[in-house]
């Protein structure tokens, strides 16, 4: 059975830093950046990318829809 590797892409400029995605991730992949975007918000990013399974929980709970989830089949 092939292993699935996940990845997320956050639209940094549209992220408001609400942190709703952080507890929604069962693999503790998401963290909040120390830098700020153009609006002055700390944005979400993949703090632990190797742990991402592509479950999409973060994208589902994001109130602004700024997270895209990708899955790659690893052989």
Phi and psi in radians as a Rosetta constraint file:
Dihedral C 1 N 2 CA 2 C 2 CIRCULARHARMONIC -1.324 0.35
Dihedral N 2 CA 2 C 2 N 3 CIRCULARHARMONIC 2.501 0.35
Dihedral C 2 N 3 CA 3 C 3 CIRCULARHARMONIC -1.519 0.35
Dihedral N 3 CA 3 C 3 N 4 CIRCULARHARMONIC 2.472 0.35
Dihedral C 3 N 4 CA 4 C 4 CIRCULARHARMONIC -1.773 0.35
Dihedral N 4 CA 4 C 4 N 5 CIRCULARHARMONIC 2.272 0.35
Dihedral C 4 N 5 CA 5 C 5 CIRCULARHARMONIC -1.944 0.35
Dihedral N 5 CA 5 C 5 N 6 CIRCULARHARMONIC 2.328 0.35
Dihedral C 5 N 6 CA 6 C 6 CIRCULARHARMONIC -1.884 0.35
Dihedral N 6 CA 6 C 6 N 7 CIRCULARHARMONIC 2.858 0.35
Dihedral C 6 N 7 CA 7 C 7 CIRCULARHARMONIC -2.711 0.35
Dihedral N 7 CA 7 C 7 N 8 CIRCULARHARMONIC 2.569 0.35
Dihedral C 7 N 8 CA 8 C 8 CIRCULARHARMONIC -2.093 0.35
Dihedral N 8 CA 8 C 8 N 9 CIRCULARHARMONIC 2.660 0.35
Dihedral C 8 N 9 CA 9 C 9 CIRCULARHARMONIC -2.214 0.35
Dihedral N 9 CA 9 C 9 N 10 CIRCULARHARMONIC 2.164 0.35
Dihedral C 9 N 10 CA 10 C 10 CIRCULARHARMONIC -1.816 0.35
Dihedral N 10 CA 10 C 10 N 11 CIRCULARHARMONIC 2.287 0.35
Dihedral C 10 N 11 CA 11 C 11 CIRCULARHARMONIC -1.317 0.35
Dihedral N 11 CA 11 C 11 N 12 CIRCULARHARMONIC 1.656 0.35
Dihedral C 11 N 12 CA 12 C 12 CIRCULARHARMONIC -0.993 0.35
Dihedral N 12 CA 12 C 12 N 13 CIRCULARHARMONIC -0.721 0.35
Dihedral C 12 N 13 CA 13 C 13 CIRCULARHARMONIC -1.255 0.35
Dihedral N 13 CA 13 C 13 N 14 CIRCULARHARMONIC -0.379 0.35
Dihedral C 13 N 14 CA 14 C 14 CIRCULARHARMONIC -1.708 0.35
Dihedral N 14 CA 14 C 14 N 15 CIRCULARHARMONIC -0.217 0.35
Dihedral C 14 N 15 CA 15 C 15 CIRCULARHARMONIC -1.219 0.35
Dihedral N 15 CA 15 C 15 N 16 CIRCULARHARMONIC 2.263 0.35
Dihedral C 15 N 16 CA 16 C 16 CIRCULARHARMONIC -1.717 0.35
Dihedral N 16 CA 16 C 16 N 17 CIRCULARHARMONIC 0.061 0.35
Dihedral C 16 N 17 CA 17 C 17 CIRCULARHARMONIC 1.207 0.35
Dihedral N 17 CA 17 C 17 N 18 CIRCULARHARMONIC 0.547 0.35
Dihedral C 17 N 18 CA 18 C 18 CIRCULARHARMONIC -1.260 0.35
Dihedral N 18 CA 18 C 18 N 19 CIRCULARHARMONIC -0.324 0.35
Dihedral C 18 N 19 CA 19 C 19 CIRCULARHARMONIC 1.191 0.35
Dihedral N 19 CA 19 C 19 N 20 CIRCULARHARMONIC 0.258 0.35
Dihedral C 19 N 20 CA 20 C 20 CIRCULARHARMONIC -1.131 0.35
Dihedral N 20 CA 20 C 20 N 21 CIRCULARHARMONIC -0.561 0.35
Dihedral C 20 N 21 CA 21 C 21 CIRCULARHARMONIC -1.250 0.35
Dihedral N 21 CA 21 C 21 N 22 CIRCULARHARMONIC -0.475 0.35
Dihedral C 21 N 22 CA 22 C 22 CIRCULARHARMONIC -1.072 0.35
Dihedral N 22 CA 22 C 22 N 23 CIRCULARHARMONIC -0.949 0.35
Dihedral C 22 N 23 CA 23 C 23 CIRCULARHARMONIC -1.289 0.35
Dihedral N 23 CA 23 C 23 N 24 CIRCULARHARMONIC -0.293 0.35
Dihedral C 23 N 24 CA 24 C 24 CIRCULARHARMONIC -1.295 0.35
Dihedral N 24 CA 24 C 24 N 25 CIRCULARHARMONIC -0.307 0.35
Dihedral C 24 N 25 CA 25 C 25 CIRCULARHARMONIC -1.471 0.35
Dihedral N 25 CA 25 C 25 N 26 CIRCULARHARMONIC 2.038 0.35
Dihedral C 25 N 26 CA 26 C 26 CIRCULARHARMONIC -1.273 0.35
Dihedral N 26 CA 26 C 26 N 27 CIRCULARHARMONIC -0.250 0.35
Dihedral C 26 N 27 CA 27 C 27 CIRCULARHARMONIC -1.838 0.35
Dihedral N 27 CA 27 C 27 N 28 CIRCULARHARMONIC 0.126 0.35
Dihedral C 27 N 28 CA 28 C 28 CIRCULARHARMONIC 0.914 0.35
Dihedral N 28 CA 28 C 28 N 29 CIRCULARHARMONIC 0.835 0.35
Dihedral C 28 N 29 CA 29 C 29 CIRCULARHARMONIC -1.503 0.35
Dihedral N 29 CA 29 C 29 N 30 CIRCULARHARMONIC -0.616 0.35
Dihedral C 29 N 30 CA 30 C 30 CIRCULARHARMONIC -1.625 0.35
Dihedral N 30 CA 30 C 30 N 31 CIRCULARHARMONIC 2.384 0.35
Dihedral C 30 N 31 CA 31 C 31 CIRCULARHARMONIC -2.296 0.35
Dihedral N 31 CA 31 C 31 N 32 CIRCULARHARMONIC 3.009 0.35
Dihedral C 31 N 32 CA 32 C 32 CIRCULARHARMONIC -1.827 0.35
Dihedral N 32 CA 32 C 32 N 33 CIRCULARHARMONIC 2.327 0.35
Dihedral C 32 N 33 CA 33 C 33 CIRCULARHARMONIC -1.186 0.35
Dihedral N 33 CA 33 C 33 N 34 CIRCULARHARMONIC 2.583 0.35
Dihedral C 33 N 34 CA 34 C 34 CIRCULARHARMONIC -1.360 0.35
Dihedral N 34 CA 34 C 34 N 35 CIRCULARHARMONIC -0.442 0.35
Dihedral C 34 N 35 CA 35 C 35 CIRCULARHARMONIC -1.391 0.35
Dihedral N 35 CA 35 C 35 N 36 CIRCULARHARMONIC 2.887 0.35
Dihedral C 35 N 36 CA 36 C 36 CIRCULARHARMONIC -2.066 0.35
Dihedral N 36 CA 36 C 36 N 37 CIRCULARHARMONIC 2.733 0.35
Dihedral C 36 N 37 CA 37 C 37 CIRCULARHARMONIC -1.500 0.35
Dihedral N 37 CA 37 C 37 N 38 CIRCULARHARMONIC -3.000 0.35
Dihedral C 37 N 38 CA 38 C 38 CIRCULARHARMONIC -1.092 0.35
Dihedral N 38 CA 38 C 38 N 39 CIRCULARHARMONIC -0.374 0.35
Dihedral C 38 N 39 CA 39 C 39 CIRCULARHARMONIC -1.658 0.35
Dihedral N 39 CA 39 C 39 N 40 CIRCULARHARMONIC -0.033 0.35
Dihedral C 39 N 40 CA 40 C 40 CIRCULARHARMONIC 1.588 0.35
Dihedral N 40 CA 40 C 40 N 41 CIRCULARHARMONIC 0.224 0.35
Dihedral C 40 N 41 CA 41 C 41 CIRCULARHARMONIC -1.701 0.35
Dihedral N 41 CA 41 C 41 N 42 CIRCULARHARMONIC 2.494 0.35
Dihedral C 41 N 42 CA 42 C 42 CIRCULARHARMONIC -1.313 0.35
Dihedral N 42 CA 42 C 42 N 43 CIRCULARHARMONIC 2.216 0.35
Dihedral C 42 N 43 CA 43 C 43 CIRCULARHARMONIC -1.804 0.35
Dihedral N 43 CA 43 C 43 N 44 CIRCULARHARMONIC 2.777 0.35
Dihedral C 43 N 44 CA 44 C 44 CIRCULARHARMONIC -1.343 0.35
Dihedral N 44 CA 44 C 44 N 45 CIRCULARHARMONIC 2.594 0.35
Dihedral C 44 N 45 CA 45 C 45 CIRCULARHARMONIC -2.675 0.35
Dihedral N 45 CA 45 C 45 N 46 CIRCULARHARMONIC 2.955 0.35
Dihedral C 45 N 46 CA 46 C 46 CIRCULARHARMONIC -1.425 0.35
Dihedral N 46 CA 46 C 46 N 47 CIRCULARHARMONIC 1.673 0.35
Dihedral C 46 N 47 CA 47 C 47 CIRCULARHARMONIC -1.344 0.35
Dihedral N 47 CA 47 C 47 N 48 CIRCULARHARMONIC -0.472 0.35
Dihedral C 47 N 48 CA 48 C 48 CIRCULARHARMONIC -2.351 0.35
Dihedral N 48 CA 48 C 48 N 49 CIRCULARHARMONIC 1.217 0.35
Dihedral C 48 N 49 CA 49 C 49 CIRCULARHARMONIC -1.078 0.35
Dihedral N 49 CA 49 C 49 N 50 CIRCULARHARMONIC -0.514 0.35
Dihedral C 49 N 50 CA 50 C 50 CIRCULARHARMONIC -1.188 0.35
Dihedral N 50 CA 50 C 50 N 51 CIRCULARHARMONIC -0.321 0.35
Dihedral C 50 N 51 CA 51 C 51 CIRCULARHARMONIC -1.569 0.35
Dihedral N 51 CA 51 C 51 N 52 CIRCULARHARMONIC -0.146 0.35
Dihedral C 51 N 52 CA 52 C 52 CIRCULARHARMONIC -1.180 0.35
Dihedral N 52 CA 52 C 52 N 53 CIRCULARHARMONIC 2.255 0.35
Dihedral C 52 N 53 CA 53 C 53 CIRCULARHARMONIC -1.826 0.35
Dihedral N 53 CA 53 C 53 N 54 CIRCULARHARMONIC -0.105 0.35
Dihedral C 53 N 54 CA 54 C 54 CIRCULARHARMONIC 1.331 0.35
Dihedral N 54 CA 54 C 54 N 55 CIRCULARHARMONIC 0.508 0.35
Dihedral C 54 N 55 CA 55 C 55 CIRCULARHARMONIC -1.209 0.35
Dihedral N 55 CA 55 C 55 N 56 CIRCULARHARMONIC -0.368 0.35
Dihedral C 55 N 56 CA 56 C 56 CIRCULARHARMONIC 1.315 0.35
Dihedral N 56 CA 56 C 56 N 57 CIRCULARHARMONIC 0.116 0.35
Dihedral C 56 N 57 CA 57 C 57 CIRCULARHARMONIC -1.001 0.35
Dihedral N 57 CA 57 C 57 N 58 CIRCULARHARMONIC -0.722 0.35
Dihedral C 57 N 58 CA 58 C 58 CIRCULARHARMONIC -1.080 0.35
Dihedral N 58 CA 58 C 58 N 59 CIRCULARHARMONIC -0.765 0.35
Dihedral C 58 N 59 CA 59 C 59 CIRCULARHARMONIC -1.181 0.35
Dihedral N 59 CA 59 C 59 N 60 CIRCULARHARMONIC -0.604 0.35
Dihedral C 59 N 60 CA 60 C 60 CIRCULARHARMONIC -1.174 0.35
Dihedral N 60 CA 60 C 60 N 61 CIRCULARHARMONIC -0.735 0.35
Dihedral C 60 N 61 CA 61 C 61 CIRCULARHARMONIC -1.496 0.35
Dihedral N 61 CA 61 C 61 N 62 CIRCULARHARMONIC -0.227 0.35
Dihedral C 61 N 62 CA 62 C 62 CIRCULARHARMONIC -1.118 0.35
Dihedral N 62 CA 62 C 62 N 63 CIRCULARHARMONIC 2.038 0.35
Dihedral C 62 N 63 CA 63 C 63 CIRCULARHARMONIC -1.206 0.35
Dihedral N 63 CA 63 C 63 N 64 CIRCULARHARMONIC -0.334 0.35
Dihedral C 63 N 64 CA 64 C 64 CIRCULARHARMONIC -1.849 0.35
Dihedral N 64 CA 64 C 64 N 65 CIRCULARHARMONIC -0.039 0.35
Dihedral C 64 N 65 CA 65 C 65 CIRCULARHARMONIC 1.099 0.35
Dihedral N 65 CA 65 C 65 N 66 CIRCULARHARMONIC 0.662 0.35
Dihedral C 65 N 66 CA 66 C 66 CIRCULARHARMONIC -1.710 0.35
Dihedral N 66 CA 66 C 66 N 67 CIRCULARHARMONIC 0.061 0.35
Dihedral C 66 N 67 CA 67 C 67 CIRCULARHARMONIC -1.910 0.35
Dihedral N 67 CA 67 C 67 N 68 CIRCULARHARMONIC 2.219 0.35
Dihedral C 67 N 68 CA 68 C 68 CIRCULARHARMONIC -1.913 0.35
Dihedral N 68 CA 68 C 68 N 69 CIRCULARHARMONIC 2.409 0.35
Dihedral C 68 N 69 CA 69 C 69 CIRCULARHARMONIC -2.002 0.35
Dihedral N 69 CA 69 C 69 N 70 CIRCULARHARMONIC 2.374 0.35
Dihedral C 69 N 70 CA 70 C 70 CIRCULARHARMONIC -2.182 0.35
Dihedral N 70 CA 70 C 70 N 71 CIRCULARHARMONIC 2.514 0.35
Dihedral C 70 N 71 CA 71 C 71 CIRCULARHARMONIC -2.138 0.35
Dihedral N 71 CA 71 C 71 N 72 CIRCULARHARMONIC 2.399 0.35
Dihedral C 71 N 72 CA 72 C 72 CIRCULARHARMONIC -2.213 0.35
Dihedral N 72 CA 72 C 72 N 73 CIRCULARHARMONIC 2.274 0.35
Dihedral C 72 N 73 CA 73 C 73 CIRCULARHARMONIC -1.423 0.35
Dihedral N 73 CA 73 C 73 N 74 CIRCULARHARMONIC 2.137 0.35
Dihedral C 73 N 74 CA 74 C 74 CIRCULARHARMONIC -1.739 0.35
Dihedral N 74 CA 74 C 74 N 75 CIRCULARHARMONIC 2.298 0.35
